[in-house]
Amino acid sequence: MNYFSTRNRKKKFSFKDVFLRGLAPDGGLFIPEKIKKYNSDDLKRLKNLKYSDLATEIVSSFCEGEIEKQKLKSIIEKSYYTFSIENVVSIKSLGDLNILELYHGPTLAFKDIAMQVIGNIYSEFLKKSNDQINIVVATSGDTGAAAVSAFKQKENINLFVLHPHEKISKMQRKIMTSENFYHSNKISKNIFNIAVKGNFDDCQNLVKQMFNDEQFRNHIKMSGVNSINLGRIIFQIIYYFYSYFKISSGEEINFSVPTGNFGDVYAGYLAQKMGLPIKKLIVSTNENDILQRVINSGEYKPLKVKNSISPSMDIQVASNFERLIFDSLDENDQEVSQLMEKLNKEGSFKLKKKSLDYIQSKFYAEKVKDTETANCIKEIYKKYNFIVDPHTAIAIKAVEKIKDKTKTVCLATAHPYKFVETVEEIIDDKLEVPIQCLFLGPKEKYDVLENNIDKIKKYIKGKVE
């Protein structure tokens, strides 16, 4: 399997290249040259597989020739051993609602599902080359904790996590930075948490600047595991297939996905391209609504980030959207480059009608306000005695607002305890502490730095050298 950049189709890359680089050398995002298509007979064959076997079958087509299938199966099974349920995810039926719980991993968020496997694949690749790499990742709250959990005992790897200072929930931060969670004399040396005085978009921009600085990137042997890393997205495709098999009898269904950076919902789009009968993917946003605006109007224009009760989606630069734009432009890499250059220089761009029509044929998009989110959490608790986190509530409310009666799966992307203060205030009740949070001590370890690329680089170089 070969890969290329959304901004340059000519240069080819291997799965390992894509996996370890994260971002393409030209600033674009990696795309597979071809995607395996499943027909109805294939889907019947896959239908009854347990989650790890389904993951092996689907992912193997993306790394064919580079990771032997039995080795991949072993890596996947090892990765999911830490999850609290055997099949990684579960589905709850609440009346007409189908809630796909994606938070049974070690850090209580959907990011674990890809990140745990990615950590072990990194180890596999580095075992053969004996290279030392430095992973730099930006997080809006959950990616960082998942990365810390996945890489905390890995040899030849340092992990630098940038999160927006005082703009994620206290529990999100604590899971990521608690010394009891990942530190001991043996394993603390490879994890570095950085609280950036800014928002998530600032953190993401800092990481992109470092990737685009070829001298710095090569000097520290930099890699990344944000959702721009296609490896992350590939492992998120699986739960679309798995949940479809659990609730559908062969008919088309919808998926509602709370999203800020467009990574998780793009995984659903890839599943659709691979032959999964998905009618529409519902892009569910909070008041940081750049995705809702561009999908409904065609204008991509980042605005100022608003703080919300769903902080993992407080994003105004949805990096993964570039991959969808590439398809909507009939895979024209030059047009993508022109649009990204226009965005960089002018702060916005407008999609042509043909491109927008393509996107609207695949996606709905809906914005949900904080007040609506809170009311949804309260109503679900009152009606079903079931608690959802603010991001999941946005997915549920978006379905209600769109009024499409097609059977729909709502992605529950995080455990409500990650937002314990917000949720307890809304439902006026106490949450049970999940086992993953029972041993978090009071001491946290992170450094607060200015939103300054030179200072961030100096900090990283100082730790690496």
FENLIN-V657815 format. One record per backbone hydrogen bond with DSSP energy under -1.0 kcal/mol. CO is the residue of the C=O (numbers start at 1). NH is the residue of the N-H. E is the energy in kcal/mol with one decimal. If there is no record, write none. Layout:
CO	NH	E
CO	NH	E
//
This chain:
2	33	-2.9
3	13	-2.4
4	31	-2.7
5	8	-1.2
8	5	-1.4
13	3	-2.2
14	18	-2.3
15	19	-2.8
16	20	-2.7
17	21	-2.4
18	22	-2.1
21	23	-2.0
24	27	-2.1
28	24	-2.1
29	6	-1.8
31	4	-2.2
39	43	-2.3
40	44	-1.9
41	45	-1.7
42	46	-1.8
43	47	-1.4
46	49	-1.8
50	54	-2.5
51	55	-2.5
52	56	-1.9
53	57	-2.3
54	58	-2.3
55	59	-2.7
56	60	-1.8
59	62	-1.8
63	66	-2.3
63	67	-1.9
68	72	-2.5
69	73	-2.3
70	74	-2.0
71	75	-2.3
72	76	-2.6
73	77	-2.4
74	78	-2.2
75	79	-2.1
76	80	-1.8
80	83	-1.2
85	88	-1.4
87	89	-3.2
90	101	-3.0
92	99	-3.3
94	97	-2.2
97	94	-2.3
98	410	-3.2
99	92	-2.6
100	412	-2.8
101	90	-1.4
104	84	-2.6
105	108	-1.2
108	415	-2.5
109	112	-1.8
110	113	-1.3
111	115	-2.6
112	116	-2.4
114	118	-2.4
115	119	-2.6
116	120	-1.1
117	121	-2.1
118	122	-2.7
119	123	-1.6
120	124	-1.7
121	125	-2.6
122	126	-2.9
123	127	-1.9
125	129	-1.2
126	130	-3.3
133	158	-1.9
134	223	-2.2
135	160	-3.2
137	162	-3.1
142	146	-2.2
143	147	-2.5
144	148	-2.6
145	149	-2.5
146	150	-2.0
147	151	-2.3
148	152	-1.2
151	154	-1.6
156	133	-2.5
158	135	-3.0
159	192	-2.6
160	137	-2.7
161	194	-3.4
162	139	-2.6
163	196	-3.0
164	167	-1.9
169	173	-2.4
170	174	-2.6
171	175	-2.5
172	176	-1.3
173	177	-2.4
174	178	-2.5
177	445	-2.3
178	182	-1.4
179	183	-2.5
184	188	-1.8
188	191	-1.1
190	159	-3.2
192	161	-2.8
193	447	-2.4
194	163	-2.7
195	449	-2.6
196	165	-3.2
196	198	-2.1
199	203	-1.8
200	204	-3.1
201	205	-2.4
202	206	-2.2
203	207	-2.0
204	208	-2.3
205	209	-2.6
206	210	-2.0
207	211	-2.3
208	212	-2.4
212	214	-1.2
213	217	-3.1
214	218	-2.5
215	219	-2.0
216	220	-2.2
217	222	-2.4
221	134	-2.4
223	136	-2.6
226	229	-2.5
229	232	-1.4
229	233	-1.1
230	234	-2.5
231	235	-1.4
237	240	-1.1
237	241	-1.4
238	242	-2.8
239	243	-1.9
240	244	-2.0
241	245	-2.4
242	246	-1.2
243	247	-1.6
244	248	-2.4
253	279	-2.5
254	409	-2.4
255	282	-3.6
256	411	-2.5
257	284	-2.4
261	320	-1.6
263	267	-1.5
264	268	-1.1
265	269	-1.7
266	270	-2.3
267	271	-2.0
268	272	-2.1
269	273	-2.2
270	274	-1.8
271	276	-2.3
272	275	-1.5
274	38	-3.3
276	278	-2.4
277	253	-1.6
280	255	-1.7
281	364	-2.1
282	257	-2.9
283	366	-2.4
284	259	-2.2
285	368	-2.3
287	289	-1.6
289	293	-2.7
290	294	-2.5
291	295	-2.2
292	296	-1.6
293	297	-2.2
294	298	-1.6
298	351	-2.9
300	349	-1.7
310	313	-2.0
311	314	-1.7
313	315	-2.2
317	319	-1.4
318	321	-1.7
319	322	-1.5
320	323	-1.5
321	325	-2.3
322	326	-2.1
323	327	-1.4
324	328	-2.6
325	329	-1.5
326	331	-2.2
327	330	-1.7
331	333	-1.0
332	336	-1.8
333	337	-2.3
334	338	-2.1
335	339	-2.3
336	340	-2.6
337	341	-2.1
338	342	-2.2
339	343	-2.5
340	344	-2.0
341	345	-2.2
342	346	-3.3
343	347	-1.6
349	300	-2.8
352	356	-2.6
353	357	-2.9
354	358	-1.7
355	359	-1.9
356	360	-2.8
357	361	-1.3
359	362	-1.4
359	363	-1.9
362	281	-2.2
364	283	-2.8
366	285	-2.6
369	373	-2.4
370	374	-2.7
371	375	-2.1
372	376	-2.1
373	377	-2.2
374	378	-2.2
375	379	-2.5
376	380	-2.7
377	381	-2.0
378	382	-2.3
379	383	-2.7
380	384	-2.5
381	385	-1.7
389	393	-2.2
390	394	-1.4
391	395	-1.5
392	396	-2.1
393	397	-2.8
394	398	-2.3
395	399	-1.4
396	400	-1.6
397	401	-2.2
398	402	-2.0
399	403	-1.7
407	254	-2.6
409	256	-2.9
410	100	-2.7
412	102	-2.3
413	110	-2.7
415	418	-1.9
416	419	-1.8
417	420	-1.4
419	423	-2.7
420	424	-2.6
421	425	-1.6
422	426	-1.7
423	427	-2.6
424	428	-1.4
434	437	-2.1
435	438	-1.2
437	440	-1.0
443	179	-2.4
447	195	-3.1
449	197	-2.1
450	452	-2.2
452	456	-2.2
453	457	-2.6
454	458	-2.3
455	459	-2.1
456	460	-2.4
457	461	-3.1
458	462	-2.3
459	463	-1.6
460	464	-2.5
461	465	-3.0
//
